[in-house]
Amino acid sequence: DLNLDAGAVRVVPGEPGKVEVRGILRGRTTFLGLRDIEGRIDAMAANPPVQQDGNTIRIAKFLDGMSVLVELTVPPATSIRAQSDSADLHVRGIAGPVEVETDHGHVEATGIEGEVRIETDHGRIEIRGIRGSVSLQSDSGSIEAAEIGGRIDARTDSGWMVLSQTTAAPIRAESDSGDITIRLAGGSGYDLSAETDHGSILIAALDPA
């Protein structure tokens, strides 16, 4: 589990049975004005809000006025469940599944073996090389899903989307305001639904290998 207020999290594969957490802290001002940023960074570094309970890692919300870049090195067989108020998340090269919910932030996932589910209120979603099914939703932001090996369910209220598959599987794509581009796996039958209230829809089949 990941829980982050602001900043960015990068999840990368490492050695089996070993987890490493590294963080770079940065101070920022708030509406309350200038803070003792240096002292707050020192206090946070001395007592970081990181907890581990078996295979679950929790990175709690940081103090107001702080942001952080966290690099989490995990075993390849890891699954991720992340919640964030305002942070970017980058995940690559793990088994999954990967589940992400964020209010504001860019979410990126590459090379995931299992399923991927991402929901964001305001933020861009970019995924590539997912072997399982994907479910993607953004209230305000674009969606790009490339080289997907399973079912695709994608919806955005305001933003364009570009979807492509390596293996034919059902596709559901919906946008209230934005263009939809779909590239289908070649040489197969299709189960496809695409709707947009304001925008264009382009569907193309890739040539079979």
C-alpha positions as CSV (number, residue, x, y, z in Angstrom):
1,D,0.0,0.0,0.0
2,L,1.1,3.5,-0.8
3,N,-0.4,6.7,0.7
4,L,1.2,10.0,-0.4
5,D,0.2,13.6,-0.1
6,A,2.5,15.4,-2.6
7,G,5.6,14.7,-4.6
8,A,6.3,11.6,-6.7
9,V,6.7,7.9,-6.3
10,R,8.7,5.6,-8.5
11,V,8.3,1.9,-8.1
12,V,10.9,-0.3,-9.8
13,P,11.8,-4.1,-9.7
14,G,14.7,-5.3,-7.6
15,E,15.8,-8.5,-6.0
16,P,13.3,-11.2,-4.7
17,G,12.6,-10.9,-1.0
18,K,14.1,-7.4,-0.7
19,V,12.5,-4.0,-0.4
20,E,14.3,-0.6,-0.4
21,V,12.8,2.8,0.1
22,R,14.7,5.9,-0.7
23,G,13.4,9.5,-0.5
24,I,14.4,13.0,-1.5
25,L,12.6,15.6,0.6
26,R,11.8,19.1,-0.5
27,G,10.2,22.0,1.4
28,R,7.7,24.3,-0.1
29,T,5.7,27.3,1.2
30,T,2.0,27.1,2.0
31,F,-0.8,29.7,2.2
32,L,0.3,30.3,5.8
33,G,3.6,31.8,4.6
34,L,7.2,30.8,5.0
35,R,8.1,27.9,7.3
36,D,11.2,26.6,8.9
37,I,11.8,24.4,5.9
38,E,15.3,23.2,6.8
39,G,14.2,22.2,10.3
40,R,11.1,20.4,9.0
41,I,13.2,18.4,6.5
42,D,15.7,17.4,9.2
43,A,12.8,16.3,11.4
44,M,11.2,14.3,8.7
45,A,14.5,12.6,7.7
46,A,15.0,11.6,11.3
47,N,11.6,10.1,11.6
48,P,10.2,9.2,8.1
49,P,6.5,8.2,8.0
50,V,7.2,4.8,6.4
51,Q,5.8,1.6,7.9
52,Q,6.2,-2.0,6.8
53,D,3.9,-4.8,7.9
54,G,4.9,-8.0,6.2
55,N,4.4,-7.4,2.4
56,T,2.5,-4.1,3.0
57,I,4.4,-0.8,2.8
58,R,2.7,2.4,3.9
59,I,4.1,5.8,3.1
60,A,1.9,8.1,5.1
61,K,1.0,11.7,4.3
62,F,3.9,14.1,4.9
63,L,3.8,17.3,6.9
64,D,2.2,20.3,5.3
65,G,4.7,22.2,3.3
66,M,6.7,19.2,2.3
67,S,7.0,17.2,-0.9
68,V,9.0,14.1,-1.6
69,L,10.4,11.9,-4.4
70,V,10.2,8.3,-3.2
71,E,11.9,5.5,-5.1
72,L,10.6,2.1,-4.0
73,T,12.6,-1.0,-5.1
74,V,10.5,-4.1,-4.7
75,P,10.6,-7.8,-5.6
76,P,9.3,-8.5,-9.2
77,A,6.3,-10.4,-7.8
78,T,4.9,-7.3,-6.1
79,S,1.4,-5.9,-6.3
80,I,0.7,-2.2,-5.7
81,R,-2.3,-0.4,-4.2
82,A,-1.8,3.4,-4.1
83,Q,-3.9,6.3,-2.9
84,S,-2.7,9.9,-3.3
85,D,-4.0,13.4,-2.9
86,S,-1.5,15.2,-5.2
87,A,1.4,13.1,-6.4
88,D,2.7,11.5,-9.6
89,L,3.2,7.7,-9.6
90,H,5.4,5.7,-11.9
91,V,5.4,1.9,-11.8
92,R,7.3,-0.5,-14.0
93,G,8.4,-4.1,-14.4
94,I,6.4,-5.8,-11.6
95,A,3.8,-8.6,-11.7
96,G,0.9,-6.6,-10.3
97,P,-2.0,-6.2,-10.1
98,V,-1.6,-2.4,-9.9
99,E,-4.5,-0.3,-8.4
100,V,-4.2,3.5,-8.2
101,E,-6.6,6.2,-7.0
102,T,-5.4,9.8,-7.0
103,D,-7.1,13.3,-6.9
104,H,-4.4,15.2,-8.8
105,G,-1.4,13.5,-10.5
106,H,0.1,11.9,-13.5
107,V,0.0,8.0,-13.4
108,E,2.4,5.9,-15.5
109,A,2.7,2.1,-15.6
110,T,4.9,0.0,-18.0
111,G,5.7,-3.6,-18.3
112,I,3.1,-5.0,-15.8
113,E,2.2,-8.7,-16.0
114,G,-1.2,-8.5,-14.3
115,E,-4.3,-6.3,-14.3
116,V,-4.1,-2.5,-14.0
117,R,-6.8,-0.2,-12.6
118,I,-6.3,3.6,-12.4
119,E,-8.7,6.3,-11.3
120,T,-7.8,10.0,-11.2
121,D,-9.9,13.1,-10.8
122,H,-7.4,15.5,-12.5
123,G,-4.4,13.9,-14.2
124,R,-3.0,12.1,-17.2
125,I,-2.8,8.3,-17.5
126,E,-0.1,6.6,-19.5
127,I,0.4,2.9,-19.6
128,R,2.3,0.6,-21.9
129,G,3.1,-3.1,-22.2
130,I,0.4,-4.4,-19.9
131,R,-0.3,-8.1,-20.3
132,G,-3.5,-8.2,-18.3
133,S,-6.8,-6.3,-18.5
134,V,-6.9,-2.5,-17.8
135,S,-9.6,-0.2,-16.3
136,L,-8.8,3.5,-16.7
137,Q,-10.8,6.5,-15.6
138,S,-10.0,10.2,-15.6
139,D,-12.5,13.0,-14.8
140,S,-10.2,15.6,-16.5
141,G,-7.1,14.3,-18.3
142,S,-5.9,12.3,-21.3
143,I,-5.6,8.5,-21.4
144,E,-2.9,6.7,-23.4
145,A,-2.8,2.9,-23.3
146,A,-0.4,1.1,-25.7
147,E,0.4,-2.5,-26.2
148,I,-2.3,-3.9,-24.0
149,G,-2.7,-7.7,-23.9
150,G,-6.2,-7.9,-22.4
151,R,-9.5,-6.1,-22.1
152,I,-9.6,-2.3,-22.1
153,D,-12.2,-0.2,-20.2
154,A,-11.4,3.5,-20.5
155,R,-13.4,6.6,-19.7
156,T,-12.7,10.3,-19.5
157,D,-15.1,13.2,-19.0
158,S,-12.7,15.8,-20.6
159,G,-9.7,14.6,-22.5
160,W,-8.5,12.5,-25.5
161,M,-7.6,8.9,-25.5
162,V,-5.4,6.6,-27.6
163,L,-5.7,2.9,-27.1
164,S,-4.0,-0.1,-28.7
165,Q,-3.8,-3.9,-28.2
166,T,-1.4,-6.7,-28.9
167,T,-4.1,-9.4,-28.5
168,A,-7.8,-9.0,-29.5
169,A,-10.0,-8.5,-26.4
170,P,-13.1,-6.4,-25.6
171,I,-12.7,-2.6,-25.7
172,R,-15.0,-0.1,-24.1
173,A,-14.0,3.6,-24.7
174,E,-16.1,6.6,-23.7
175,S,-15.4,10.3,-23.6
176,D,-17.8,13.2,-22.9
177,S,-15.5,15.7,-24.6
178,G,-12.4,14.4,-26.5
179,D,-11.2,12.4,-29.5
180,I,-10.8,8.6,-29.3
181,T,-8.2,6.7,-31.3
182,I,-8.2,2.9,-31.2
183,R,-5.6,0.6,-32.9
184,L,-6.8,-3.0,-32.8
185,A,-4.7,-6.1,-32.9
186,G,-4.5,-7.4,-36.4
187,G,-5.9,-10.6,-37.8
188,S,-8.7,-11.2,-35.2
189,G,-12.4,-10.5,-34.5
190,Y,-13.4,-7.6,-32.3
191,D,-15.7,-6.7,-29.5
192,L,-15.7,-2.9,-29.5
193,S,-17.7,0.0,-28.2
194,A,-16.6,3.6,-28.5
195,E,-18.6,6.8,-27.7
196,T,-17.8,10.5,-27.5
197,D,-20.3,13.4,-27.2
198,H,-17.9,16.0,-28.5
199,G,-15.0,14.7,-30.6
200,S,-14.0,12.3,-33.3
201,I,-13.5,8.5,-33.3
202,L,-10.8,6.8,-35.3
203,I,-10.5,3.0,-35.4
204,A,-7.7,1.2,-37.3
205,A,-6.6,-2.5,-37.3
206,L,-2.9,-3.2,-37.2
207,D,-1.5,-5.5,-39.9
208,P,-1.0,-9.0,-38.6
209,A,2.6,-10.0,-37.8
